Amino acid sequence: MAPATGRQALLAIAENAISLARDHISRAGPLAVHDKGDRDRVTDIGIERAVRAYLHEQTPDIGFLGEEEGSTDVGRSMWTLDPIDGTSNLVHGVPLYAVSLALVVDERPVVAVIDLPALHMHYTAVSGAGAYSAHGRMSASVTTSLADSFVSLGDYAVGTDAEDKNRDQMAITTRLADRVERIRMFGSAAIDLAWVAEGRTDATVILSNNPWDTAAGILIATEARALATDITGQPHSFQSTTTVATTPEIADELLHLLDANP
């Protein structure tokens, strides 16, 4: 694994890559939109291609895994990119979308950048060195009661097995609605996780995700003192298909509530 000094240099490369993506979005105007599945859309893959090319030029020995065009030379180290997390929001003019980039080494994120272009919000983290926004070092909230908590949920599922997945999510939504202060659905896993890190929300529950959705956000959240698990309470990993990030003070109560048989 790269030393901390090396990671800071890699963070600078990641920041440049995010700037490239942000500039591409701002210059492109209305992005081309194509259907890629049941109620699922993809915007201009040029963003992913531009970032991939830049990262390959700067770090030729590091592989790449992108949402739209898959992986190249995936090995011990890889960059994971979601060029636009929250595509439906962007398409409908809702400013809740993000560019999410992480460097993963041995299946653990070690460098992360999340940028919210429309909201001018920016988040970074390096493993062992904390998580930061434009306002300085971040820390998850210190809310101690589930009844006082502000919780975000990931999107309802589309595509294969959506009906079964959504049945589970509806059950969880019902249990949360009876116990927490408020539930919100932002439509972007990157935002869900970054806002737990920043203390804007107290927890997030995401029932369907991939590494490019969560790798950056998991590092940012955990470097800000949040606890990250899957829905069963097991430590979150690169293979996790569900994500729970929460301030530690409500973790036990929240995970008990999420249990299918509390």
N, C-alpha and C positions, 0 to 999 in steps of 0.2 A: 504494500500500500504506500502511496506517495507520502513523503514527509509533509508536515504542516506548511513549511515554506513553499513547497511545490504546489500544494493545494491553493495557496493564495494566488500563485501565478495562474493556475487553472481557473480560479474564480474570475480573474481579469479577462481571460479568454471567453469564459461563459458570459460575462457582462457584455463583451463586444458582440457575441453571437445574438444575444437578446436585443441589443440595439439594432442590429441588422434586421431582425424580424420585425421590431417595432417600426422602423423606418419603412420597411416593405409594406406594412399594413397602412401606414399613414399616406404613402405615395400612391398606393394601388387604387384608392377610391373603392367603389363597389366591387367586391371580390366575386369571382366566378363561383357559382354554387352548383354542386352536383349531388344527386342522391347516391348513397353508398349502401343503403339497406333500408329495412322497414323503419320509416320515420327518422332516418339518420342521414345527416348531410356532411359533405366535405367542401371546404372552401379551397381557394387557390393553393395547390400543393407547391407552388413556387416558393413559398415561405420555407417549407421544410427543406426543399432542395438547396436553397441559398444558405441556410444555416448548416446543413450537412456538408456542403462544399467548403465553407469557411472552417468548420471544425476539423475536417480532414486535412486541410492545408496546414492548420496550426498544430494539430495533434494526430499525425498520421498513424500512430501506433495504438490509438484508442478507437474502438468500434463505435457503432451508432445504431440506435433503435428509435425509429420514429413511428408515430401513429399511422401516417398515411401510406408510407412506402416500405415499412418493415425494417429489417436489420441488415447491416453489412459488417462482416468480420467481428461478430459478437464473440468476445472471449472474456478474459479476466476483468477488463475495463471497458466501459461503454458510456457514451452519452445517451440519455433518453430525452426525447423531445415531444411535447405536444404543441404544435405550432399555433393552434387556436383552441384552447380549452373553454368550451362554452359557445360552440359554433351557432347553435340555434339562437342564443341571445344576440350574437353579432348580426345574424341574418335579419332578425326582427328589430334591430336598432336598440337593443337593451345593452347598456354599457358594462355588463358583468361577464367579461371574458378575459382570458389570460394567455400569456406565453409562458410555458413551463419547461425548464431545462435542468437536468441533473447529471452529474458524473457519478456513475455507479462502479464500485470496485469490489470484486468478490461478492456481488449481489447486495452491496450496502451503499446507499448514497453518501457521498463524502463532500460534494460541492453542489449547491443548488441556487438557482435564480428563478423567481417568479415575477412577472411584470404584468400590470393591469393597464394597458395603453390608454383606454378611455377615461380611467379614473386617476391616472398619473400616480399610481402606487407601485412600489418596487420593494421586493424582499429578497434577501440573500442569506446564505448560511454556509459555513465550512465546519465539517465535523470536528467537535471539540473546541470550537472557537465562538460559538453563539450564533444567534440569528438576529438580523438587523433589518430595519426599515429606514426610510429617509429621516425618521425622528430618533434613531439610535437603536440600542440593543432592546430586543423585545422579550417579554415574558408572558406566558399564559396567565389567564385570570386566576384569581384566588377565591372564586365563588365556592362556597362550602356546602350548598344545599341544591339538590336537583330541582326543588321547587322554585328556586331563584335563577335557574340556568336558562340560557338563550342557546338553542341547539339548532344546527343546520342539518338538513338531510340531503343526500345525493339524489340525483334525478331518478324518477321512475324508469324502469327498463323499457327498451324497445328491442325488436328483433327476436331471435330464438329464445324460447321459453320465457318470454316477457310476462305472460299471464301468471305463471307460477311465481316468478320473482316478485312481481308486483303484489301478489297476494301476501307474501311475507312482509313486504315493505308497508303495506296498508295496516297489517297487524301491529307492526312496530310503531307506525305513526299514531295509531290509536292509543297504544300504551303510553307513548311519550306525551301525547296531547293531554292526557289525564294527570300528568305529573310535573311537567316543566313549565317555566314561565311562558315561553313562546317557541314555536318552531318556524324555521325559514327554509326555503329552497332556493339557492342562488344559481344553480345550473352549471357549476364549475367546481370540480374537485380541488383544483389549485387554489381557488378563492376560499373554499371551505377550510382547507388546511392552513392557509396563510392567516386567515382571520382568527382561527383558534390560537395560533402562535402570537398574534398581536393582542389577544384578549378582547377582541370585538365580540366573539362568541365564546361560549364555555365548552362546547363540544361539537363534533360533527360525526355523523353516521353515514357511511357510504357503502351500499350493498353490492355494487357492481363497478369494478375498476380494473385497470391495467397498469403496468409499471410506469408508462409515460404519463398517466393521469396523476399518480401519487408520489413518485420517487422524490421529486423536489420538495413537495409539500410536507412529506413525512420528515425529511431532514430539518426543514425550517421549523416545523412544529416541535420536534423533540429537542432541538437546540434551544427552544424557547421554554423548556420545562414541561411541555405537554407529554402525556403518556399516549403511545400509539400501539394499538393491538388490532387483531381482527375481531369479528363480532363474538367469537367464543372466548375472548380474553387472552388468547395466545399472542406473544409478541409479533408485531407486524413484520413481514418479510417480503422479499421480492416476489414470492409465489402467492402471497395473500390475495384472495379475491374479494375480500370485504375489508373495510377500514373503519376503525373507531379512533378518533383523536380527541383527547379530553384533558381538562385541567385535572391533575391527580386527586384533588380534594373530592371530586364527585365520581371518580372512576368506578369504585366498587358498586355504588348505588346505581349508576348508569348501566354497567355491564350486567348486573342482576336483572334490571328491567328489560334489557335486550334479550335475555335468555328466553328461548321459545317456551319454556315451562317454568316461569318464575315462581 
